[in-house]
Amino acid sequence: MNNMPYRFTPSLPVTVTRATKSIAIASVVALCLSSCASSAPAFGEKGYTEEGKASYYARKFQGRKMANGDPYRRGKLTAAHKTLPFGTKVKVTNLQTNETVKVKITDRGPFVRGRIVDLSESAAKRVGMLKSGVVPVKVKVVKPAKSK
């Protein structure tokens, strides 16, 4: 046997045309876009998730006007988020206890670094965070806000 490495020598010259290059590039782009389509849901859409810390409203805010114009009611299942549209319904999961609550976004905030949601007192009670005050959570959109 010959110890020389095998070398491929084409019998016909290989010509790559502009059309062939364009088709190859278009195929790669289409493949990338199709894989991106199955990625995470867009911001505010059903299934969109965030993780961070949650806090809850102090009792002194009872009756004060929220950013959506309604008065805050500590017995309602509501929350504040910096950017999700008003009316978006989200499921908040306490990552320490796995307790969950579904709330409606009605206000803006929290404005403390690292916090992603402020819950009403009733919602905070449901996820078991009244004593600790701040807990790690996952927020998942279950129903996007109605389009106007």
Secondary structure, 3 states (H helix, E strand, C coil): CCCCCCCCCCCCCCCCCHHHHHHHHHHHHHHHHHHHHCCCCCCCCCCCEEEEEEEECCHHHCCCECCCCCECCCCCCEEECCCCCCCCEEEEEECCCCCEEEEEEEECCCCCCCEEEEECHHHHHHCCCCCCCCEEEEEEEEECCCCC
